[in-house]
Protein backbone atom coordinates (compact mmCIF):
# COMPACT_ATOMS: atom_id res chain seq x y z
CA UNK A 1 0.00 0.00 0.00
CA UNK A 2 2.90 2.36 0.72
CA UNK A 3 4.36 1.77 -2.74
CA UNK A 4 0.91 2.30 -4.27
CA UNK A 5 0.48 5.58 -2.39
CA UNK A 6 3.89 6.81 -3.53
CA UNK A 7 3.15 5.85 -7.14
CA UNK A 8 -0.24 7.57 -7.12
CA UNK A 9 1.22 10.73 -5.57
CA UNK A 10 4.04 10.80 -8.12
CA UNK A 11 1.60 10.31 -11.01
CA UNK A 12 -0.57 13.07 -9.55
CA UNK A 13 2.43 15.39 -9.52
CA UNK A 14 3.03 14.59 -13.19
CA UNK A 15 -0.55 15.54 -14.13
CA UNK A 16 -0.43 18.68 -11.97
CA UNK A 17 2.83 19.81 -13.58
CA UNK A 18 1.50 19.22 -17.09
CA UNK A 19 -1.67 21.20 -16.32
CA UNK A 20 0.28 24.10 -14.86
CA UNK A 21 2.58 24.25 -17.90
CA UNK A 22 -0.37 24.23 -20.31
CA UNK A 23 -2.19 26.97 -18.43
CA UNK A 24 0.90 29.16 -18.21
CA UNK A 25 1.55 28.74 -21.93
CA UNK A 26 -1.94 30.02 -22.71
CA UNK A 27 -1.89 32.76 -20.05
CA UNK A 28 1.35 34.15 -21.47
CA UNK A 29 -0.26 34.35 -24.93
CA UNK A 30 -3.52 35.97 -23.76
CA UNK A 31 -3.77 39.70 -23.08
CA UNK A 32 -5.19 40.42 -20.65
CA UNK A 33 -4.91 37.04 -18.90
CA UNK A 34 -8.36 36.99 -17.35
CA UNK A 35 -10.45 33.87 -16.73
CA UNK A 36 -13.18 35.00 -19.12
CA UNK A 37 -10.72 34.83 -22.02
CA UNK A 38 -8.77 31.80 -20.85
CA UNK A 39 -11.77 29.49 -20.42
CA UNK A 40 -12.38 29.80 -24.16
CA UNK A 41 -8.99 28.29 -24.94
CA UNK A 42 -9.06 24.46 -25.28
CA UNK A 43 -5.45 24.06 -24.19
CA UNK A 44 -6.05 26.03 -21.00
CA UNK A 45 -9.13 23.91 -20.23
CA UNK A 46 -7.10 20.76 -20.88
CA UNK A 47 -4.59 22.06 -18.35
CA UNK A 48 -7.40 22.49 -15.84
CA UNK A 49 -8.54 18.89 -16.38
CA UNK A 50 -4.97 17.70 -15.92
CA UNK A 51 -4.66 19.63 -12.63
CA UNK A 52 -7.99 18.17 -11.45
CA UNK A 53 -6.76 14.65 -12.27
CA UNK A 54 -3.53 15.29 -10.39
CA UNK A 55 -5.41 16.57 -7.36
CA UNK A 56 -7.72 13.53 -7.39
CA UNK A 57 -4.77 11.14 -7.55
CA UNK A 58 -3.14 12.97 -4.64
CA UNK A 59 -6.31 12.62 -2.53
CA UNK A 60 -6.55 8.90 -3.33
CA UNK A 61 -2.88 8.49 -2.42
CA UNK A 62 -3.63 9.90 1.03
CA UNK A 63 -6.07 7.02 1.58
CA UNK A 64 -3.30 4.45 1.11
CA UNK A 65 -0.26 6.17 2.58
CA UNK A 66 0.73 8.54 5.39
CA UNK A 67 0.89 12.30 4.93
CA UNK A 68 4.66 12.26 5.53
CA UNK A 69 5.08 10.06 2.46
CA UNK A 70 2.48 11.54 0.10
CA UNK A 71 3.09 15.27 0.65
CA UNK A 72 6.79 15.27 -0.30
CA UNK A 73 5.88 13.49 -3.55
CA UNK A 74 3.85 16.56 -4.52
CA UNK A 75 7.07 18.54 -4.65
CA UNK A 76 8.06 16.54 -7.73
CA UNK A 77 5.56 18.61 -9.72
CA UNK A 78 8.10 21.46 -9.74
CA UNK A 79 10.74 19.22 -11.34
CA UNK A 80 8.21 17.92 -13.87
CA UNK A 81 6.74 21.33 -14.72
CA UNK A 82 9.94 22.96 -15.96
CA UNK A 83 10.63 20.38 -18.72
CA UNK A 84 6.96 20.50 -19.76
CA UNK A 85 7.05 24.30 -20.00
CA UNK A 86 10.34 24.20 -21.90
CA UNK A 87 8.90 21.68 -24.38
CA UNK A 88 5.90 23.94 -25.04
CA UNK A 89 8.33 26.80 -25.70
CA UNK A 90 10.40 24.54 -27.96
CA UNK A 91 13.57 24.75 -25.93
CA UNK A 92 15.57 22.59 -23.57
CA UNK A 93 15.47 23.30 -19.83
CA UNK A 94 18.79 24.66 -18.62
CA UNK A 95 21.00 22.76 -16.22
CA UNK A 96 21.10 25.64 -13.74
CA UNK A 97 17.31 25.98 -14.02
CA UNK A 98 16.77 22.32 -13.06
CA UNK A 99 19.42 22.52 -10.34
CA UNK A 100 17.64 25.49 -8.74
CA UNK A 101 14.35 23.59 -8.90
CA UNK A 102 15.99 20.57 -7.24
CA UNK A 103 17.23 22.77 -4.38
CA UNK A 104 13.69 24.11 -3.88
CA UNK A 105 12.31 20.56 -3.91
CA UNK A 106 14.81 19.42 -1.28
CA UNK A 107 13.92 22.40 0.89
CA UNK A 108 10.19 21.77 0.59
CA UNK A 109 10.60 18.08 1.44
CA UNK A 110 12.57 19.06 4.52
CA UNK A 111 9.86 21.49 5.62
CA UNK A 112 7.10 18.93 5.10
CA UNK A 113 8.91 16.16 6.96
CA UNK A 114 9.52 18.17 10.14
CA UNK A 115 5.84 19.11 10.55
CA UNK A 116 4.30 16.66 13.07
CA UNK A 117 1.20 14.71 12.02
CA UNK A 118 -1.98 15.95 13.73
CA UNK A 119 -4.33 13.14 14.69
CA UNK A 120 -7.09 15.18 16.36
CA UNK A 121 -10.33 16.35 14.77
CA UNK A 122 -9.96 19.87 13.33
CA UNK A 123 -12.57 22.43 14.32
CA UNK A 124 -13.13 25.91 12.98
CA UNK A 125 -15.64 28.33 14.43
CA UNK A 126 -17.45 30.98 12.40
CA UNK A 127 -15.25 33.73 13.84
CA UNK A 128 -12.09 31.76 13.06
CA UNK A 129 -13.28 31.11 9.50
CA UNK A 130 -13.86 34.83 9.01
CA UNK A 131 -10.36 35.54 10.33
CA UNK A 132 -8.98 32.92 7.95
CA UNK A 133 -10.69 34.34 4.87
CA UNK A 134 -10.06 37.97 5.80
CA UNK A 135 -6.40 37.39 6.61
CA UNK A 136 -5.72 35.43 3.42
CA UNK A 137 -7.55 38.00 1.26
CA UNK A 138 -5.72 40.92 2.87
CA UNK A 139 -2.33 39.26 2.37
CA UNK A 140 -3.12 38.43 -1.26
CA UNK A 141 -4.31 41.99 -1.91
CA UNK A 142 -1.14 43.45 -0.38
CA UNK A 143 1.00 41.18 -2.56
CA UNK A 144 -1.03 42.12 -5.64
CA UNK A 145 -0.60 45.87 -5.02
CA UNK A 146 3.12 45.48 -4.33
CA UNK A 147 3.57 43.40 -7.49
CA UNK A 148 2.30 46.23 -9.69
CA UNK A 149 5.48 48.23 -9.03
CA UNK A 150 7.97 45.33 -9.16
CA UNK A 151 10.19 43.91 -11.89
CA UNK A 152 8.85 41.03 -13.97
CA UNK A 153 10.48 38.19 -12.02
CA UNK A 154 9.53 39.69 -8.66
CA UNK A 155 6.01 40.42 -9.93
CA UNK A 156 5.54 36.78 -10.96
CA UNK A 157 6.79 35.66 -7.55
CA UNK A 158 4.54 38.03 -5.59
CA UNK A 159 1.39 37.25 -7.59
CA UNK A 160 1.96 33.50 -7.32
CA UNK A 161 2.66 33.86 -3.59
CA UNK A 162 -0.68 35.63 -3.20
CA UNK A 163 -2.35 32.76 -5.06
CA UNK A 164 -0.55 30.29 -2.80
CA UNK A 165 -1.84 32.06 0.31
CA UNK A 166 -5.41 31.83 -0.98
CA UNK A 167 -4.95 28.17 -1.93
CA UNK A 168 -3.57 27.54 1.57
CA UNK A 169 -6.72 29.04 3.05
CA UNK A 170 -8.79 26.85 0.74
CA UNK A 171 -6.87 23.77 1.87
CA UNK A 172 -7.46 24.66 5.51
CA UNK A 173 -11.21 25.00 4.98
CA UNK A 174 -11.27 21.78 2.96
CA UNK A 175 -9.49 19.87 5.73
CA UNK A 176 -12.16 21.00 8.20
CA UNK A 177 -14.94 20.02 5.80
CA UNK A 178 -13.47 16.56 5.26
CA UNK A 179 -12.35 15.60 8.76
CA UNK A 180 -13.79 17.99 11.31
CA UNK A 181 -16.72 20.02 12.63
CA UNK A 182 -17.91 22.89 10.47
CA UNK A 183 -20.73 25.32 9.75
CA UNK A 184 -23.00 24.91 6.68
CA UNK A 185 -21.90 28.21 5.14
CA UNK A 186 -18.34 26.84 4.80
CA UNK A 187 -19.53 24.97 1.69
CA UNK A 188 -20.26 28.30 0.01
CA UNK A 189 -17.06 29.88 1.30
CA UNK A 190 -14.60 27.31 -0.05
CA UNK A 191 -14.88 28.25 -3.77
CA UNK A 192 -14.30 31.95 -3.11
CA UNK A 193 -10.58 31.91 -2.21
CA UNK A 194 -9.98 29.14 -4.76
CA UNK A 195 -11.39 31.23 -7.63
CA UNK A 196 -9.48 34.32 -6.52
CA UNK A 197 -6.31 32.25 -6.33
CA UNK A 198 -6.89 30.88 -9.83
CA UNK A 199 -7.33 34.37 -11.27
CA UNK A 200 -4.25 35.67 -9.46
CA UNK A 201 -2.16 32.71 -10.59
CA UNK A 202 -3.04 33.30 -14.26
CA UNK A 203 -1.78 36.87 -13.91
CA UNK A 204 1.44 35.50 -12.45
CA UNK A 205 1.77 33.05 -15.34
CA UNK A 206 1.13 35.82 -17.87
CA UNK A 207 4.22 37.71 -16.68
CA UNK A 208 6.36 35.09 -18.39
CA UNK A 209 8.59 33.71 -15.61
CA UNK A 210 6.89 30.32 -15.22
CA UNK A 211 9.60 28.72 -13.08
CA UNK A 212 9.53 31.54 -10.54
CA UNK A 213 5.73 31.66 -10.40
CA UNK A 214 5.28 27.90 -10.03
CA UNK A 215 8.01 27.65 -7.39
CA UNK A 216 6.48 30.50 -5.38
CA UNK A 217 3.10 28.76 -5.55
CA UNK A 218 4.58 25.46 -4.38
CA UNK A 219 6.23 27.20 -1.43
CA UNK A 220 3.42 29.52 -0.35
CA UNK A 221 0.55 27.02 -0.51
CA UNK A 222 1.80 24.40 1.99
CA UNK A 223 3.44 26.93 4.31
CA UNK A 224 0.23 28.96 4.51
CA UNK A 225 -1.79 25.81 5.22
CA UNK A 226 0.64 24.82 7.99
CA UNK A 227 0.48 28.32 9.49
CA UNK A 228 -3.32 28.45 9.45
CA UNK A 229 -3.46 24.92 10.80
CA UNK A 230 -1.26 25.86 13.74
CA UNK A 231 -2.97 29.18 14.47
CA UNK A 232 -6.62 28.19 13.98
CA UNK A 233 -6.84 24.39 14.14
CA UNK A 234 -4.37 23.75 16.92
CA UNK A 235 -2.11 21.58 14.78
CA UNK A 236 1.45 21.12 16.11
CA UNK A 237 4.56 22.80 14.75
CA UNK A 238 8.12 21.40 14.81
CA UNK A 239 9.66 21.42 18.29
CA UNK A 240 13.08 20.56 19.59
CA UNK A 241 16.53 21.71 18.44
CA UNK A 242 16.87 19.12 15.64
CA UNK A 243 13.47 19.84 14.06
CA UNK A 244 13.92 23.60 14.36
CA UNK A 245 17.38 23.47 12.78
CA UNK A 246 16.09 21.25 9.96
CA UNK A 247 13.21 23.64 9.31
CA UNK A 248 15.56 26.65 9.19
CA UNK A 249 17.98 24.92 6.80
CA UNK A 250 15.10 23.74 4.61
CA UNK A 251 13.62 27.25 4.51
CA UNK A 252 17.00 28.70 3.56
CA UNK A 253 17.39 26.16 0.74
CA UNK A 254 13.90 26.93 -0.54
CA UNK A 255 14.52 30.68 -0.52
CA UNK A 256 17.93 30.33 -2.19
CA UNK A 257 16.55 28.00 -4.86
CA UNK A 258 13.71 30.38 -5.66
CA UNK A 259 16.10 33.32 -5.97
CA UNK A 260 18.37 31.27 -8.26
CA UNK A 261 15.42 30.17 -10.37
CA UNK A 262 14.42 33.81 -10.87
CA UNK A 263 17.82 34.45 -12.45
CA UNK A 264 18.03 31.31 -14.56
CA UNK A 265 14.52 30.74 -15.95
CA UNK A 266 14.03 32.57 -19.28
CA UNK A 267 10.99 34.58 -20.18
CA UNK A 268 8.19 33.03 -22.23
CA UNK A 269 8.71 33.62 -25.97
CA UNK A 270 5.67 35.93 -26.20
CA UNK A 271 7.41 38.39 -23.87
CA UNK A 272 10.99 38.20 -25.12
CA UNK A 273 10.42 40.62 -28.00
CA UNK A 274 9.20 43.36 -25.67
CA UNK A 275 11.75 42.84 -22.90
CA UNK A 276 14.78 45.17 -23.14
N, C-alpha and C positions, 0 to 999 in steps of 0.2 A: 504493500500500500504506500510506503514511503517513496519507493521508486516511481510509482504511478503518479503520486502527488507532484513530485519534482518534474516529471515529464510533462504533465498537464500545465504546470506553472510556466515551464520553459516555452511550451508551444503557445500559451497565452501571451507571453512576452513578444513572441515572434509576430503574432497577429496585431498586437497593440502597436508595435514599432512600424509595421507596414501601413497601418491605418494613419498613424501620425505623419509619416512621410508623404502619403498621398494627399492628406489634407493640407499640409504645408505647401506642397507643390502647387495646389490650386489656389491657396490663399495668396501666395506670392505673385500669382498671375492675375488676380482679381483686384480691381481698384474701384471703390474702396472694398476692403475685405470684410463685408458684413454678411450675416447669416442669410439674409434674404436673397443675396446674389449667389452665395456658395451652395445653398441647397438645390439650386438649379443645375449644378455641375455633377454629372454622373460619377466622375472620379472622386470628387469630395464625398459624395454619398457612399461610394464603395469603401472609402477610408473609414467612414462612420460605422459601417457594418463590420469591418475588420476589427475596429476598436471594441465594438460590442461583443464580438466573438471572443476576443482576448480577455475581456472582463469576465465573461461567463466561464471561460476555462479556468481563470484564476479563482473564482468563487467555488467551482467544483473541486479544484485542487485543495482548497481549505477544508473540504469535507473528509479528505483522505490523508492529509498530512498536517503537522503542526505549523503554527504561524511562523516560528523561527526558521522553518525550512522553506515555506512557500514565499514569504515576503522577499527574502533576498533574491529569489529567482526573478522577481519582477524587475530588478535592476538591469537584467540582461537586455531589456527593451532598448536601453540607451545604446548598447553596443550593436544591436541589430538595426536600429533606426538610421544610424549614420551611413552604413553601406546602402540601405534602401534609398535614402535621399540622394546620395551620390549617383546611384544608378539612374534615377529619374532625371538628374541633371546631366547625365552622360559624361561622368567623370569618375575617377577612382578616388576613394577616400584616402586622405593623406596619412602617413605613418604617425606624425605628431598629433593629428586629429584623433585617431583611434587610441593613441597612448593617453591623451588627456581624458578621453571617455572612460578608459579602463581605470584611471586613478579615481575618477568620480564614482564609478561602480564599486570599487574597493571601499571607498569612504562610506558610501550608502549602506553596503553590507555590514560594515562595522557598526554603524549607528543603529541599524535594525536589530542586530544580534545582542546588543547590550541592553535593549529595552526589555524589562521583565514581562512575562506573560500574565495578563490579568484574568483571573478565573471567576470573578464575581459578576453579578448581573448589573449592567450599566443602567443608570437612571438619570433622566434629564427632566427637570421641572420646566414649566412654561417660562419663568423668569430666566432660567439658565439658557434655554433655547433662544430667547430674545437676545441675550448677551452674546451668544455664539454667532447668530446671524448678523447682529449689529457690528460686532468686533471684526468679523471677517470682511463685511462690506466696507467698513471704514478703512481697513488696511488695504484692501484692493483698490479703493478709490484714491488713497494717498499714493500708491505705487503708480496708478494710471496717470495722475496729474504730474508726478515727478518725471515719468517716462517721456512726457511731451517735450521736455527741454534737454533730453539726454542724447548722446550719440547713438548710432544705430545698434551697435552690439549691446550697450547698456540698456537701451530702450527695449530690445527683445527680451533681455533678462528680467527687467522690472515688470513688464506686462505678463510674462509667463509666470513670474513669482506671484503676481496678483491672482492669476488663474489657479495656481497651485494652492493658495490660501483658501480660495472659495471651494475648490475640490476637497481640501482637507476638512472644511466645515461640512460639506456634503457627506463625506465618509463618516464623520462623527455622528451625524443624524441617522445615517443608514445603519450604523452599528447599534444604535439604540432601538431603531425600528425592528431589527432582526433579532436581537438577543435580550432586550431589556423592557422596561416600563416606559410608556410614552403617551402623549396626548394625541387625540385624533387629528388635530390641525397640523401635526408634524408631516402627515402624508402630503398635504398641500405645500408645505414649506420646502421639502427636499428638492423639487425641481428648480426652485428659484436660484439658489447659488450655483447649481450645476449649469443652468443656461447662461448665467452671467459669466461663469468661468469659461464656457465654450466660446462665447463671443470675444472675451478678452484674449483667449489663447489664439484665435484666428488673427487678431491684430498683431500679436507677437510673431506668429508665423509669417505674416505679410511683410515684416521688416526685412526678412531675408536671411538672418542668421539662425538657421534651423537648429544647429547643434547647441548653441547657447540657450535658445528658448526651450528646447526639449530637456536639456540638463537642468535648467532652473525649475521647470515643472516637476521633474522627478525628485528634486531635492525639497521643494517647498511643500508639495502635497503630503508626503509621509510625516515630515517634521511638524507641520501644522496639526495634523491629526493626532500626533503624539502629545503635542502641547495642549490641545483642547481636551484630549482624553485625561491628561493629568489634572488640569485645572477644573474641569466640569464633571468628569465621570469618576474621579478618584482613582484613576489607573496609576500604577507605580512608575517611577522614573529610576534610572540607574543609580545605585548607591554603592558605596565602597570605593577605595582608592583605585583598584584595578579597573572597574567599570567606568569610573569617571575619567581616568586617563585614556582608556580606549575610546570613549566618546569624544574627547577633545582631539585626539589624534585623527580619528575618523572625520570629524568636522573640518579639521585643517586640510586633510586630503581632498575632501569634497570641494571646499572653497578654492583651493589651489588648482584643482582640475578644471573647475568651471572657468576660472580666470584664464587658464591656458587655452581652453577650448574657444574662448572669445577671440583669442589672437590667431588661432590656427584654422578655424572653420571659415571657408570662403562664403561670400554672399551668393544668394540665388542668382542665376543668370539674368532674370528679368530686372534685377537691380544694378547689375554690374555696369551697364552703360551709363547710368545716371550718377554713379558714385565717383567722386573725384579721387 
